[in-house]
């Protein structure tokens, strides 16, 4: 899983109109790794799990913010927030929700989803995220553990900016995943339409909105970059969506 982390992070940092019928058996295309599912039941399950992934990512971002703000005292407390807190952590909630959604697909198409594996992937990706939002090193204090990034100076303009940038990412992540869901259910006809939804739509895409919002923040250190944040999350989420859009498809379904 640490190998996956390196590949996904590298991809993240380098870096329509509705239609009546979505043909199953079609890969998402482009930089997306998923497959369009073959039944409405599987589509509903896989879209729901994608939504749960988004909630888990946003939850991790909130744990980062709580650590940066001193509400979580150390790396051990942040780890509890993220993955081990008597069923209340980000990953524990994700696994409970995704497993429940998976059980409701009577066709069995959603059985390809490996919920614990997705949880590990989320953790691997999110370990490297704090270093993009909380990137200013002037405090000299690392987050600690597997998390990258530095704790911002208390009550500083830097802290205010980095907290706001982190929160803006929390709004962009569900947007990216909604584009995936729209591609899966045929509301976006092809990879070009999905790319427009995600990153290139005359200022209306997920990435463009994130970049514009970050650019308006005050008191930011030069390392805070809306384009870096947008590229990271768009690339990372596209690169792993085959973990829930994974059913081996055949035939077609009507919208």
C-alpha positions in Angstrom: 0.0 0.0 0.0 2.9 2.4 0.5 3.8 1.7 -3.1 0.3 2.8 -4.1 0.7 6.0 -2.1 3.8 7.0 -4.0 2.2 6.4 -7.4 -1.0 8.2 -6.6 0.7 11.2 -5.0 3.0 11.6 -7.9 0.1 11.5 -10.3 -1.8 14.1 -8.2 1.1 16.5 -8.0 2.1 16.4 -11.7 -0.2 16.6 -13.2 -22.5 17.9 -21.1 -25.5 17.0 -21.6 -27.4 14.0 -20.2 -27.9 11.0 -22.4 -30.7 8.4 -22.3 -28.5 5.3 -22.3 -25.2 4.5 -20.7 -23.4 1.6 -22.3 -22.0 -0.7 -19.7 -18.7 -2.3 -20.5 -17.2 1.2 -21.2 -14.2 2.4 -19.2 -14.6 5.9 -17.9 -11.7 6.9 -20.2 -8.9 9.3 -19.9 -7.2 9.5 -16.5 -10.1 7.8 -14.8 -9.6 4.1 -13.9 -13.2 3.0 -13.3 -15.8 1.1 -15.4 -19.4 2.1 -16.1 -21.5 -0.5 -14.1 -24.0 -2.8 -15.8 -27.1 -2.4 -13.7 -28.9 0.3 -11.8 -28.6 -1.6 -8.6 -24.8 -1.7 -9.0 -24.7 1.9 -10.1 -26.5 3.0 -7.0 -24.2 1.0 -4.8 -21.0 2.2 -6.5 -22.2 5.8 -6.5 -23.0 5.5 -2.8 -19.6 4.1 -2.0 -18.0 6.9 -4.0 -20.0 9.4 -1.9 -18.7 7.7 1.2 -15.2 8.0 0.0 -15.7 11.7 -0.4 -17.0 12.0 3.2 -14.1 10.1 4.5 -11.6 12.3 2.7 -13.4 15.4 4.1 -13.3 13.9 7.5 -9.5 13.4 7.2 -9.1 17.0 6.2 -11.0 18.0 9.4 -8.7 15.9 11.5 -5.7 17.7 9.9 -7.4 21.1 10.7 -8.0 20.0 14.3 -4.3 19.0 14.6 -3.2 22.3 13.1 -5.4 24.2 15.5 -4.3 22.4 18.6 -7.6 20.6 19.2 -5.8 17.3 18.7 -2.7 17.3 20.9 -0.5 15.0 19.0 -0.2 12.4 16.2 -1.8 9.7 18.4 -4.9 11.8 18.8 -5.0 12.6 15.1 -4.7 8.9 14.3 -7.6 8.2 16.5 -9.6 10.8 14.7 -8.7 9.3 11.3 -8.9 5.5 11.9 -9.3 4.2 15.4 -11.9 5.6 17.7 -14.5 3.0 18.8 -16.4 3.2 15.5 -16.3 7.0 15.4 -13.2 7.7 13.2 -13.2 8.6 9.6 -12.3 5.2 8.3 -14.5 3.2 10.7 -17.5 5.3 9.6 -16.5 4.8 6.0 -16.2 1.0 6.3 -19.6 0.7 8.1 -21.4 2.9 5.5 -19.8 1.2 2.4 -20.4 -2.3 3.7 -24.0 -1.5 4.3 -24.4 0.0 0.8 -22.7 -3.0 -0.7 -25.1 -5.4 0.9 -28.1 -3.7 -0.8 -27.0 -4.6 -4.4 -29.0 -7.7 -5.0 -27.3 -8.4 -8.3 -23.9 -9.0 -6.6 -22.2 -6.6 -9.0 -21.0 -4.4 -6.2 -19.2 -7.4 -4.5 -16.1 -6.4 -6.4 -15.7 -3.5 -4.0 -13.1 -4.3 -1.4 -14.0 -1.9 1.4 -11.0 -2.5 3.6 -8.7 -2.0 0.7 -10.3 1.3 -0.2 -9.9 2.4 3.5 -6.2 1.7 3.2 -6.0 3.6 0.0 -7.7 6.6 1.5 -5.3 6.5 4.4 -2.3 6.2 2.2 -3.3 9.2 0.1 -4.3 11.4 3.0 -1.1 10.9 4.8 0.6 13.1 2.3 -2.1 15.8 2.0 -1.2 18.0 5.0 2.0 19.0 3.4 0.1 20.6 0.6 -2.4 22.6 2.7 -0.2 23.1 5.7 3.0 23.7 3.9 4.6 26.7 5.6 7.6 25.5 7.7 8.2 28.7 9.7 7.0 27.1 13.0 9.5 24.3 12.6 7.0 21.8 14.0 6.0 18.8 11.9 2.5 17.3 12.2 4.3 14.1 13.2 3.8 10.4 12.4 3.0 9.6 8.8 1.5 13.0 8.1 3.5 15.5 6.1 3.3 19.2 6.7 4.0 21.7 9.5 1.8 23.0 12.3 1.2 26.7 11.5 2.2 29.4 14.0 -0.7 29.9 16.5 -3.1 32.8 15.8 -1.2 33.8 12.7 -2.4 34.9 9.2 -0.6 31.8 7.9 -2.7 29.5 10.1 -5.9 31.4 9.0 -5.1 31.0 5.4 -4.0 27.3 5.6 -7.2 26.4 7.5 -9.3 28.1 4.9 -7.5 26.4 2.0 -8.0 23.1 3.7 -11.7 23.8 4.1 -12.0 24.8 0.4 -10.5 21.4 -0.5 -13.3 19.8 1.5 -15.8 21.5 -0.8 -13.9 20.5 -4.0 -13.6 16.8 -3.2 -17.4 16.1 -3.4 -17.5 18.1 -6.6 -14.9 15.9 -8.2 -16.7 12.7 -7.1 -20.1 14.1 -8.4 -18.4 14.4 -11.8 -17.4 10.7 -11.6 -21.0 9.7 -10.6 -22.4 11.8 -13.5 -20.1 9.9 -15.9 -21.1 6.5 -14.4 -24.8 7.1 -14.8 -24.6 8.7 -18.3 -25.2 12.3 -17.5 -21.8 13.1 -18.9 -21.4 11.4 -22.2 -17.6 10.9 -22.3 -14.2 11.6 -20.8 -14.1 15.1 -22.4 -17.4 16.0 -20.7 -16.1 14.7 -17.4 -12.9 16.6 -17.7 -14.9 19.8 -18.3 -16.9 19.1 -15.1 -13.7 18.5 -13.1 -11.2 21.1 -14.4 -12.0 23.0 -17.6 -15.4 24.7 -17.9 -15.0 28.5 -18.2 -14.4 28.9 -14.5 -17.3 26.7 -13.4 -15.4 23.4 -12.9 -14.4 21.9 -9.6 -10.7 22.7 -10.0 -11.3 26.2 -11.4 -13.6 27.1 -8.5 -11.0 25.8 -6.0 -8.2 27.7 -7.6 -10.1 30.9 -7.7 -11.2 30.6 -4.1 -7.7 29.9 -2.8 -6.3 32.8 -4.9 -8.6 35.2 -2.9 -7.3 34.1 0.5 -5.3 36.7 2.5 -2.1 36.3 4.4 -1.1 33.1 2.6 2.5 31.8 2.4 3.7 31.4 -1.2 3.6 27.6 -0.9 -0.2 27.5 -0.6 -1.3 26.8 -4.2 -4.9 26.3 -5.4 -3.6 24.7 -8.6 -1.4 22.2 -6.7 -4.4 21.3 -4.4 -6.7 20.9 -7.4 -4.2 18.8 -9.4 -3.5 16.6 -6.4 -7.1 15.7 -5.6 -8.4 15.5 -9.2 -5.5 13.2 -10.1 -5.7 11.1 -7.0 -9.5 10.5 -7.1 -9.4 9.7 -10.8 -6.6 7.3 -10.2 -8.4 5.2 -7.6 -12.1 5.3 -8.7 -11.8 1.8 -10.2 -11.7 0.6 -6.5 -15.5 1.3 -6.4 -16.5 1.6 -10.1 -15.1 -1.9 -10.5 -17.9 -4.2 -11.6 -17.2 -6.4 -14.6 -19.8 -4.9 -17.0 -21.8 -6.3 -19.8 -24.8 -5.1 -21.8 -26.5 -1.8 -21.2 -29.0 -0.2 -18.8 -31.5 2.6 -19.3 -31.4 5.8 -17.3 
